[in-house]
Amino acid sequence: MHSATAKQLAELIQKRREQWAGQQTELPGMNDFEDYEQELHKLVMLLECELVQEKLSRYDVAAEEITVEKKPIEKVVVLLRPT
């Protein structure tokens, strides 16, 4: 995956795994876990938005004319993704 968000997510996970591996004798603090969970959630939601946007962009239409209910409509652009 070539998404910047996917890269950030992978880096966050790797960084935290390395941090926690060095803390085998002590438990991470709650603030550490809470910060991790919030950042993880934010990145997962951003990645989901990117993937949904990518899928919806396949349904975009740009045509000189389409027919809707047997009526021609000229110069059509339909975007099913946020602009």
C-alpha positions as CSV (number, residue, x, y, z in Angstrom):
1,M,0.0,0.0,0.0
2,H,1.4,3.4,-1.0
3,S,-0.7,5.5,1.3
4,A,1.0,8.1,3.5
5,T,-1.5,7.2,6.3
6,A,-0.7,3.5,5.9
7,K,3.0,4.3,6.3
8,Q,2.3,6.4,9.4
9,L,0.2,3.6,10.9
10,A,3.0,1.0,10.3
11,E,5.6,3.4,11.8
12,L,3.4,4.0,14.9
13,I,2.9,0.3,15.5
14,Q,6.6,-0.5,15.0
15,K,7.7,2.4,17.2
16,R,5.4,1.3,20.1
17,R,6.4,-2.4,19.7
18,E,10.1,-1.4,20.1
19,Q,9.3,0.9,23.1
20,W,7.3,-1.9,24.8
21,A,9.9,-4.5,24.1
22,G,12.4,-2.5,26.1
23,Q,9.9,-2.2,29.0
24,Q,9.5,-5.9,29.8
25,T,10.1,-5.5,33.5
26,E,7.6,-2.6,33.9
27,L,4.2,-2.0,32.6
28,P,3.6,1.1,30.4
29,G,1.6,3.8,32.0
30,M,-2.0,4.4,31.3
31,N,-1.3,7.7,29.6
32,D,1.1,5.9,27.2
33,F,-1.7,3.4,26.4
34,E,-4.3,6.1,26.0
35,D,-2.1,8.2,23.7
36,Y,-1.3,5.1,21.6
37,E,-5.0,4.1,21.4
38,Q,-6.0,7.6,20.3
39,E,-3.3,7.9,17.6
40,L,-4.0,4.3,16.4
41,H,-7.8,5.1,16.1
42,K,-7.1,8.4,14.3
43,L,-4.8,6.7,11.7
44,V,-7.1,3.7,11.2
45,M,-10.1,6.0,10.5
46,L,-8.0,8.1,8.1
47,L,-6.9,5.0,6.3
48,E,-10.5,3.8,6.1
49,C,-11.5,7.1,4.5
50,E,-8.8,6.9,1.9
51,L,-9.7,3.3,1.0
52,V,-13.4,4.2,0.7
53,Q,-12.6,7.3,-1.4
54,E,-10.4,5.2,-3.7
55,K,-13.3,2.7,-4.2
56,L,-15.9,5.4,-4.8
57,S,-13.7,7.2,-7.3
58,R,-14.2,4.2,-9.6
59,Y,-17.8,5.2,-9.9
60,D,-17.1,8.7,-11.0
61,V,-18.6,9.6,-14.4
62,A,-17.5,12.1,-17.0
63,A,-19.4,12.0,-20.3
64,E,-20.6,14.3,-23.0
65,E,-24.1,12.8,-22.6
66,I,-26.0,10.3,-20.5
67,T,-29.6,9.3,-20.5
68,V,-31.7,9.5,-17.4
69,E,-35.3,8.3,-17.6
70,K,-35.1,8.4,-21.4
71,K,-34.0,12.0,-21.4
72,P,-30.5,13.0,-22.6
73,I,-28.4,15.1,-20.3
74,E,-25.3,16.7,-21.8
75,K,-21.9,17.4,-20.4
76,V,-22.2,15.4,-17.2
77,V,-19.7,15.1,-14.4
78,V,-20.8,13.0,-11.4
79,L,-18.4,12.6,-8.5
80,L,-19.3,10.2,-5.7
81,R,-16.4,11.3,-3.5
82,P,-15.8,14.4,-1.4
83,T,-14.0,17.2,-3.2
